Amino acid sequence: MPRPIKRYAFINAKLKTRLSLVLGEDFFDGLMKSQNIGEAMLLLKETSFAQVEAVYSQTGDLKMSELELMRSEINLYREIHHLVDRDLQEFVNALVMQYEVENFKNIMRLWFDRWIRNRDISTSTGYILREALLIPYDKDAVIASGEDLSLFDSLKNTPFLKIIKKNIDEIRNSQSLFSLESDLDMLFYENLIDQCRTLTDRDSSIVMRLVGVEIDLENMTRLIRFKLFYHFTPQQMQNYIISGGHRLKPDTLLNLYTSSNDSELLPALLGAGYEGVSALTNQSQTDIYKRMELMESILEEILKREVKKLLLGDPFSIGIMMSYFIIKKHDIHRLVSILNGINYGLPEDRMKSGL
């Protein structure tokens, strides 16, 4: 096992240089002022996202540009994978698994539209990643497989097969992919936590905290949605909670979900684990969508504070690498939101409220 200085000196110096070049607030503010999507794309031409503009220039298709953004995000991980030693490569692969899962979700949505909803998907099949990431399988064979046995056969030797078999009846009975997608998220987090445990004690502590915070944020988002939109019972809610949270354990989540009404739940969740941002809540907000926007901005602030701690922490640890991934991921998702807002003619203040 390489010593921390030997392992991280080169890679962290390289990443800190790149972090100094990330797109700043001024760029995103200027992007939101674009009069149309073509003007916005021109602003990307002189940035690290120039290939996104090139794809749009060739196709005129914003969804193809979004697919290119997904590729650029995956390439961040692939590039770092080549720069780290073998022990860290498996951990980076565990992070890449989130894109494998998201792409499989998109594939199953096409399968669902074609075989369960009986819809024409011919104009949508071009928006999936067909190149191999971590798990080799034929994406088009999955989409084309209507019967259970055919679907199962198309996914043999993949970790997705067990999850599909578990959920296939529920998919048909509920006419929904909700339970499947939840189990896929759990697959990603379980695999990531397993890989965290293979790291050195110091790196494992850093990553487990960060992953735990992300799980807390995901669980908070789920509970709020379950309460406001789906009106799940506590028993139903328990089926979709992700284990491994940093501060909010399953029993705490259950107790808060059971004892809090719609307007009390978010302040209660923050008070139980993230008191530092609980003052940002506005309990008087009655509009359900404004409350969701408020929640998302608060959870974003929590993650920003965690990243700041990592950047100010040990320079010879995995913290800089994790910060880089989170910051770049955030910028890409922000870029997608702004480009879609411009494409649909949303005013600037509406786009800002959704970031």
Backbone torsions as a table, in degrees:
resi	resn	phi	psi	omega
1	MET	NA	121.3	-179.0
2	PRO	-63.6	148.4	174.8
3	ARG	-65.7	151.1	-176.4
4	PRO	-53.5	-40.9	-178.5
5	ILE	-65.4	-45.1	179.5
6	LYS	-64.5	-38.6	-176.7
7	ARG	-70.2	-39.9	-168.7
8	TYR	-110.9	-13.1	-174.0
9	ALA	-56.6	-50.2	-177.3
10	PHE	-69.8	-51.1	-174.8
11	ILE	-64.7	-39.3	-178.3
12	ASN	-72.9	-34.6	175.1
13	ALA	-63.0	-41.3	179.1
14	LYS	-64.3	-43.5	-177.7
15	LEU	-70.8	-35.5	178.2
16	LYS	-64.4	-36.5	175.4
17	THR	-62.4	-43.8	179.8
18	ARG	-66.8	-36.8	179.0
19	LEU	-63.9	-28.8	178.1
20	SER	-71.6	-12.9	-177.1
21	LEU	-106.7	3.9	-178.5
22	VAL	-66.3	154.9	-179.4
23	LEU	-64.4	132.6	-176.6
24	GLY	-96.2	-178.4	-179.0
25	GLU	-60.4	-37.8	-178.9
26	ASP	-60.5	-38.9	179.8
27	PHE	-64.0	-48.0	-177.7
28	PHE	-66.7	-35.6	176.4
29	ASP	-63.2	-41.9	178.1
30	GLY	-66.5	-38.1	-179.8
31	LEU	-62.2	-41.0	-178.6
32	MET	-66.5	-19.0	179.2
33	LYS	-85.1	-2.6	-179.5
34	SER	-59.1	140.7	-178.1
35	GLN	-76.7	-25.3	-179.2
36	ASN	-157.8	173.5	-175.2
37	ILE	-67.4	-33.2	178.1
38	GLY	-63.1	-42.5	178.0
39	GLU	-64.6	-39.9	178.8
40	ALA	-63.5	-42.4	-179.8
41	MET	-62.3	-35.6	179.1
42	LEU	-62.8	-32.7	178.1
43	LEU	-67.2	-25.9	179.3
44	LEU	-78.1	-15.6	-171.8
45	LYS	-61.1	-29.6	-177.4
46	GLU	-102.7	19.5	-179.0
47	THR	-118.4	-178.0	177.2
48	SER	-68.8	-7.3	178.6
49	PHE	-101.6	25.9	-178.2
50	ALA	-58.9	-32.8	-178.8
51	GLN	-65.6	-29.1	177.4
52	VAL	-64.1	-43.8	177.1
53	GLU	-63.8	-39.4	-179.8
54	ALA	-63.0	-41.1	178.6
55	VAL	-64.9	-42.3	179.3
56	TYR	-66.1	-39.6	178.9
57	SER	-61.3	-35.9	-179.2
58	GLN	-78.8	-34.1	-171.1
59	THR	-112.1	-26.5	-173.6
60	GLY	65.7	19.9	-173.0
61	ASP	-117.5	111.6	-177.7
62	LEU	-65.1	-34.4	179.3
63	LYS	-64.9	-34.4	175.8
64	MET	-67.6	-34.8	176.4
65	SER	-67.2	-37.7	176.4
66	GLU	-64.0	-38.6	177.0
67	LEU	-63.2	-38.0	177.5
68	GLU	-65.9	-35.7	176.1
69	LEU	-64.0	-39.1	177.0
70	MET	-63.2	-42.0	177.2
71	ARG	-61.4	-42.1	-178.6
72	SER	-65.3	-34.8	177.7
73	GLU	-67.0	-44.3	178.0
74	ILE	-62.5	-37.9	-179.2
75	ASN	-64.4	-27.2	174.4
76	LEU	-58.0	-45.5	-178.2
77	TYR	-70.1	-39.5	179.5
78	ARG	-63.6	-39.4	179.7
79	GLU	-65.0	-44.8	178.8
80	ILE	-65.8	-35.4	178.5
81	HIS	-55.4	-38.6	-179.1
82	HIS	-75.4	-17.6	-175.0
83	LEU	-96.3	-15.8	-176.6
84	VAL	-101.1	166.1	179.7
85	ASP	-76.7	172.5	-171.5
86	ARG	-60.3	-37.2	-178.2
87	ASP	-61.0	-36.2	-179.1
88	LEU	-84.1	-20.4	-177.6
89	GLN	-61.6	-38.9	179.3
90	GLU	-66.5	-33.6	176.9
91	PHE	-68.5	-42.3	176.7
92	VAL	-60.7	-39.3	176.2
93	ASN	-60.2	-37.2	178.5
94	ALA	-64.8	-32.0	175.4
95	LEU	-71.4	-38.2	178.7
96	VAL	-64.4	-23.3	-178.5
97	MET	-57.2	-26.1	179.5
98	GLN	-63.0	-32.9	179.3
99	TYR	-78.2	-33.0	173.4
100	GLU	-61.0	-43.8	-179.8
101	VAL	-66.3	-45.5	-179.1
102	GLU	-63.5	-39.4	179.0
103	ASN	-66.7	-38.5	177.9
104	PHE	-66.3	-36.9	174.9
105	LYS	-58.4	-44.8	179.5
106	ASN	-62.3	-39.0	178.3
107	ILE	-64.7	-43.5	-179.8
108	MET	-69.6	-28.2	174.7
109	ARG	-66.1	-38.3	175.9
110	LEU	-66.4	-44.4	176.9
111	TRP	-57.9	-45.1	-178.5
112	PHE	-62.0	-46.4	179.3
113	ASP	-62.0	-39.6	-176.6
114	ARG	-73.6	-46.8	-168.9
115	TRP	-99.6	-25.6	-179.8
116	ILE	-98.7	-43.4	-179.3
117	ARG	-93.0	-9.9	179.9
118	ASN	57.6	45.0	179.8
119	ARG	-103.8	156.8	175.4
120	ASP	-79.9	120.7	-178.4
121	ILE	-111.6	13.0	-172.7
122	SER	-60.6	-28.8	-179.3
123	THR	-88.5	-0.7	-173.9
124	SER	-112.6	-12.3	-173.3
125	THR	-72.3	-12.3	179.7
126	GLY	-80.8	-4.0	-174.0
127	TYR	-104.7	31.0	173.7
128	ILE	-120.3	154.5	175.2
129	LEU	-79.6	120.6	178.3
130	ARG	-98.0	-18.7	178.9
131	GLU	-69.0	149.5	-178.2
132	ALA	-70.2	137.4	172.7
133	LEU	-104.4	-82.6	178.7
134	LEU	-119.6	-32.4	-172.6
135	ILE	-113.1	113.7	179.6
136	PRO	-78.2	124.4	172.6
137	TYR	-163.6	160.7	-176.8
138	ASP	-87.7	106.8	-177.3
139	LYS	-62.8	-42.4	-178.5
140	ASP	-68.4	-30.7	177.2
141	ALA	-66.5	-36.3	177.6
142	VAL	-63.9	-47.9	-178.7
143	ILE	-61.7	-35.5	-176.1
144	ALA	-81.7	-12.7	-173.1
145	SER	-87.2	103.5	-176.4
146	GLY	-84.1	-39.1	-176.7
147	GLU	-84.7	156.0	-177.8
148	ASP	-55.3	-50.4	-175.9
149	LEU	-63.4	-38.4	178.0
150	SER	-66.1	-42.1	177.4
151	LEU	-63.3	-44.9	179.5
152	PHE	-61.0	-42.5	-178.2
153	ASP	-64.4	-35.6	-179.3
154	SER	-69.1	-15.3	-177.4
155	LEU	-116.2	13.3	180.0
156	LYS	-61.1	146.6	-179.0
157	ASN	67.1	20.7	173.7
158	THR	-120.9	155.3	176.8
159	PRO	-71.3	-9.6	-179.8
160	PHE	-76.6	-23.4	-174.2
161	LEU	-60.0	-48.2	-178.7
162	LYS	-59.7	-39.9	-178.3
163	ILE	-69.8	-39.3	177.5
164	ILE	-63.5	-46.6	-180.0
165	LYS	-59.8	-39.2	180.0
166	LYS	-65.2	-35.0	-169.7
167	ASN	-105.2	-5.8	-171.5
168	ILE	-60.3	-40.4	179.4
169	ASP	-67.4	-41.4	179.3
170	GLU	-63.8	-38.1	178.2
171	ILE	-58.8	-46.6	-178.3
172	ARG	-71.5	-41.1	-176.7
173	ASN	-69.7	-40.4	-176.9
174	SER	-91.6	-11.3	-175.1
175	GLN	55.2	43.4	-176.0
176	SER	-152.6	151.8	175.2
177	LEU	-100.7	11.9	-173.3
178	PHE	-56.2	-51.6	-176.6
179	SER	-67.3	-37.2	177.9
180	LEU	-62.2	-48.0	-177.0
181	GLU	-66.2	-35.0	176.4
182	SER	-63.8	-43.9	178.8
183	ASP	-65.9	-33.1	176.9
184	LEU	-66.9	-39.6	175.4
185	ASP	-61.2	-42.4	179.6
186	MET	-64.8	-36.7	175.7
187	LEU	-58.3	-45.2	179.5
188	PHE	-61.3	-49.8	-176.3
189	TYR	-67.8	-38.1	178.6
190	GLU	-63.2	-43.2	178.7
191	ASN	-65.3	-40.7	-179.9
192	LEU	-65.0	-43.6	179.4
193	ILE	-64.3	-39.2	176.1
194	ASP	-58.9	-42.1	179.8
195	GLN	-71.6	-31.8	175.7
196	CYS	-57.2	-37.8	-175.9
197	ARG	-70.9	-13.2	179.1
198	THR	-87.8	-8.3	-178.3
199	LEU	-79.5	170.4	173.4
200	THR	-61.5	161.0	-177.4
201	ASP	-56.8	-43.5	-177.5
202	ARG	-66.8	-47.7	179.3
203	ASP	-65.0	-39.9	179.7
204	SER	-61.7	-40.0	179.1
205	SER	-62.6	-42.5	179.9
206	ILE	-64.6	-48.1	-175.4
207	VAL	-71.5	-41.0	-179.2
208	MET	-62.3	-35.8	176.4
209	ARG	-64.3	-48.4	-177.1
210	LEU	-65.6	-45.4	177.9
211	VAL	-63.1	-39.4	177.9
212	GLY	-61.7	-39.7	177.1
213	VAL	-64.9	-43.2	178.7
214	GLU	-61.9	-38.8	177.1
215	ILE	-66.0	-41.8	175.8
216	ASP	-56.0	-46.4	-177.9
217	LEU	-65.0	-41.7	178.2
218	GLU	-63.9	-43.0	179.1
219	ASN	-65.5	-38.5	177.1
220	MET	-62.5	-43.7	178.2
221	THR	-59.7	-43.7	-179.5
222	ARG	-63.0	-46.6	-177.3
223	LEU	-61.8	-41.5	179.7
224	ILE	-63.2	-44.0	179.5
225	ARG	-66.2	-41.0	179.1
226	PHE	-60.7	-38.8	-176.6
227	LYS	-74.9	-45.3	-172.5
228	LEU	-82.1	-38.8	-171.0
229	PHE	-106.1	-41.1	-173.0
230	TYR	-99.4	-18.4	179.6
231	HIS	53.6	45.7	179.1
232	PHE	-67.4	146.6	169.1
233	THR	-73.6	161.3	176.1
234	PRO	-55.7	-36.3	179.9
235	GLN	-66.0	-41.3	176.6
236	GLN	-65.0	-43.6	-179.1
237	MET	-56.8	-39.7	-176.9
238	GLN	-59.6	-28.6	-178.2
239	ASN	-66.9	-18.0	-172.3
240	TYR	-118.0	13.2	178.0
241	ILE	-85.4	134.9	179.5
242	ILE	-90.1	129.6	177.2
243	SER	-79.1	155.7	175.4
244	GLY	105.3	11.9	179.3
245	GLY	-63.1	154.2	-177.3
246	HIS	-75.9	-47.3	-176.5
247	ARG	-121.3	-24.1	-175.3
248	LEU	-106.7	98.3	-178.9
249	LYS	-82.6	159.7	-176.4
250	PRO	-53.3	-40.2	-179.0
251	ASP	-67.7	-35.5	176.2
252	THR	-64.2	-44.5	179.6
253	LEU	-61.6	-41.8	179.4
254	LEU	-62.9	-45.7	-179.0
255	ASN	-61.9	-43.0	-178.9
256	LEU	-69.2	-38.8	179.5
257	TYR	-64.1	-39.1	-177.6
258	THR	-73.3	-37.3	-171.3
259	SER	-94.5	-9.7	-174.3
260	SER	-107.7	142.7	172.3
261	ASN	-85.6	-177.8	-173.4
262	ASP	-55.2	-46.3	-174.8
263	SER	-79.7	-19.5	-177.0
264	GLU	-88.9	-18.9	-167.7
265	LEU	-64.7	-48.7	-178.9
266	LEU	-61.4	-50.0	176.3
267	PRO	-57.7	-35.8	179.9
268	ALA	-67.3	-42.2	178.9
269	LEU	-63.4	-45.0	179.9
270	LEU	-66.5	-41.0	179.7
271	GLY	-63.1	-29.3	-179.2
272	ALA	-79.6	-19.2	-175.9
273	GLY	-142.2	-23.3	-172.8
274	TYR	-138.1	62.7	-175.6
275	GLU	-60.8	-26.8	-176.4
276	GLY	-62.2	-23.2	179.4
277	VAL	-114.9	2.5	-176.3
278	SER	-63.2	-24.9	179.7
279	ALA	-68.2	-15.8	-179.6
280	LEU	-76.8	-13.0	-178.8
281	THR	-71.7	149.3	178.8
282	ASN	-125.1	91.4	-173.7
283	GLN	-67.4	-16.0	-179.6
284	SER	-81.3	-8.9	-179.1
285	GLN	-69.7	121.0	-176.3
286	THR	-102.6	-26.6	-179.7
287	ASP	-67.4	124.5	-172.4
288	ILE	-62.9	-37.2	-178.1
289	TYR	-75.9	-34.3	174.7
290	LYS	-64.9	-36.1	177.5
291	ARG	-65.9	-36.7	177.1
292	MET	-66.4	-41.0	177.0
293	GLU	-61.7	-42.5	178.2
294	LEU	-60.6	-45.8	-179.5
295	MET	-59.5	-45.8	-177.4
296	GLU	-64.0	-38.2	179.3
297	SER	-68.0	-36.1	178.7
298	ILE	-68.1	-44.3	-179.7
299	LEU	-65.3	-35.2	176.1
300	GLU	-63.2	-39.4	179.2
301	GLU	-65.0	-38.3	177.6
302	ILE	-60.1	-47.0	-178.3
303	LEU	-65.8	-38.4	178.1
304	LYS	-59.8	-41.0	-179.4
305	ARG	-66.5	-36.8	177.3
306	GLU	-65.2	-42.1	179.1
307	VAL	-64.1	-40.9	179.0
308	LYS	-59.8	-40.8	177.8
309	LYS	-61.3	-41.3	-180.0
310	LEU	-64.2	-43.0	-177.9
311	LEU	-66.5	-28.0	179.8
312	LEU	-92.8	-0.4	-176.1
313	GLY	-90.7	-153.8	-176.4
314	ASP	-58.6	119.6	-179.1
315	PRO	-73.6	-11.0	180.0
316	PHE	-115.5	55.0	177.9
317	SER	-142.9	-179.7	-179.3
318	ILE	-75.7	-5.5	-175.5
319	GLY	-60.0	-40.8	-178.7
320	ILE	-65.0	-42.6	180.0
321	MET	-62.3	-44.5	179.6
322	MET	-64.7	-39.2	177.4
323	SER	-61.5	-43.8	-179.8
324	TYR	-59.2	-47.3	-179.9
325	PHE	-60.2	-44.4	-176.7
326	ILE	-67.1	-44.1	-178.6
327	ILE	-64.4	-45.3	179.7
328	LYS	-66.0	-40.7	177.8
329	LYS	-61.0	-43.1	179.1
330	HIS	-62.2	-44.1	-179.1
331	ASP	-63.0	-40.1	-179.7
332	ILE	-66.7	-44.3	179.1
333	HIS	-65.2	-36.0	177.2
334	ARG	-65.2	-41.1	179.5
335	LEU	-62.4	-43.9	178.1
336	VAL	-59.4	-44.2	-178.9
337	SER	-63.0	-43.1	-178.7
338	ILE	-67.4	-45.3	-179.5
339	LEU	-61.4	-39.5	176.9
340	ASN	-68.2	-37.7	177.5
341	GLY	-62.1	-43.9	178.0
342	ILE	-64.5	-42.3	-178.3
343	ASN	-61.8	-35.2	-179.6
344	TYR	-95.0	7.0	174.4
345	GLY	72.5	27.8	179.8
346	LEU	-73.0	141.5	176.5
347	PRO	-66.9	159.3	-175.4
348	GLU	-59.4	-40.6	-178.3
349	ASP	-66.6	-31.9	177.5
350	ARG	-68.8	-40.1	178.9
351	MET	-65.0	-41.0	-179.5
352	LYS	-63.5	-38.2	-177.9
353	SER	-68.9	-20.5	-179.4
354	GLY	-95.1	1.9	-178.4
355	LEU	-93.8	NA	NA
